[in-house]
Amino acid sequence: MTSEMVTFMINAKKIYSNAGDFILLESDEVFYIDVLIPNFYPNSHFDVSKTFTLTNEDKKEDIDYLKSLAEDIRKDWKRYSSREVKDIKIIK
């Protein structure tokens, strides 16, 4: 017997964008932060965008808080890996 993992694409609307830093997204009253991580891979110049679910404690309306959170994620994204979302599509 084999088990298949079923994944669902999340369609999220852009709420706020801070160019080159992060995008605040919302889907079905759940908020996400999409963070640009420069030079993600060692010895490369590839920038990677990763998306994370925001918790109820995260201050979604406080832009300074979100900037700080994006910076924390860039410094140690593995600390937030349990909140990472893989299948998300940004819609207008």
C-alpha positions as CSV (number, residue, x, y, z in Angstrom):
1,M,0.0,0.0,0.0
2,T,1.3,3.5,-0.9
3,S,0.3,6.7,0.7
4,E,-0.1,9.8,-1.4
5,M,0.3,13.3,0.0
6,V,-2.5,15.6,-1.2
7,T,-1.5,19.2,-1.5
8,F,-3.8,22.2,-2.1
9,M,-2.8,25.4,-3.8
10,I,-3.5,28.4,-1.6
11,N,-4.7,31.5,-3.5
12,A,-3.8,34.5,-1.6
13,K,-4.4,38.2,-2.2
14,K,-1.7,40.8,-1.8
15,I,-2.5,43.1,1.1
16,Y,0.8,45.1,1.3
17,S,4.1,45.0,-0.4
18,N,7.4,46.4,0.7
19,A,9.5,46.1,-2.5
20,G,12.6,43.9,-2.1
21,D,11.6,43.0,1.5
22,F,8.3,41.2,2.0
23,I,4.7,40.9,0.8
24,L,1.8,40.5,3.2
25,L,-0.8,38.1,1.9
26,E,-4.3,37.0,3.0
27,S,-6.4,33.9,2.1
28,D,-9.6,32.9,3.9
29,E,-8.7,35.1,6.9
30,V,-5.3,33.5,7.3
31,F,-2.3,35.9,6.8
32,Y,1.1,35.0,5.3
33,I,4.3,36.8,4.9
34,D,6.4,36.2,1.7
35,V,10.0,37.1,2.4
36,L,12.8,37.7,-0.2
37,I,16.0,36.0,1.0
38,P,19.0,37.2,-0.9
39,N,21.9,34.8,-1.7
40,F,19.9,31.9,-0.3
41,Y,22.1,29.1,-1.6
42,P,25.8,29.1,-0.4
43,N,28.2,30.5,-2.9
44,S,25.5,31.7,-5.2
45,H,23.7,34.9,-6.2
46,F,20.2,33.4,-6.2
47,D,17.5,35.2,-4.3
48,V,14.7,33.0,-3.0
49,S,11.2,33.9,-1.9
50,K,9.7,31.9,0.9
51,T,6.2,32.2,2.4
52,F,5.3,31.7,6.1
53,T,2.0,31.6,7.9
54,L,1.5,34.4,10.4
55,T,0.3,33.5,13.9
56,N,-2.4,35.2,15.8
57,E,0.3,36.9,17.9
58,D,1.9,38.5,14.8
59,K,0.9,42.1,14.3
60,K,-0.4,42.1,10.8
61,E,-1.3,45.8,10.8
62,D,2.1,47.0,12.1
63,I,4.5,47.5,9.2
64,D,7.5,48.0,11.4
65,Y,6.8,44.7,13.1
66,L,6.5,43.0,9.8
67,K,9.8,44.5,8.6
68,S,11.5,43.2,11.7
69,L,9.9,39.8,11.3
70,A,11.0,39.6,7.7
71,E,14.6,40.4,8.8
72,D,14.4,37.8,11.5
73,I,13.3,35.2,8.9
74,R,16.2,36.2,6.6
75,K,18.7,35.7,9.4
76,D,17.4,32.3,10.5
77,W,14.6,31.0,8.2
78,K,15.0,27.5,9.6
79,R,13.6,28.7,12.9
80,Y,10.4,29.5,11.0
81,S,10.4,26.3,8.8
82,S,7.4,24.8,10.7
83,R,5.3,27.8,9.4
84,E,6.5,27.6,5.8
85,V,3.9,27.3,3.1
86,K,5.0,25.7,-0.2
87,D,2.0,25.9,-2.5
88,I,0.8,29.4,-2.6
89,K,-0.3,31.5,-5.6
90,I,-0.5,35.3,-5.3
91,I,-3.6,36.6,-7.0
92,K,-4.6,40.2,-7.7
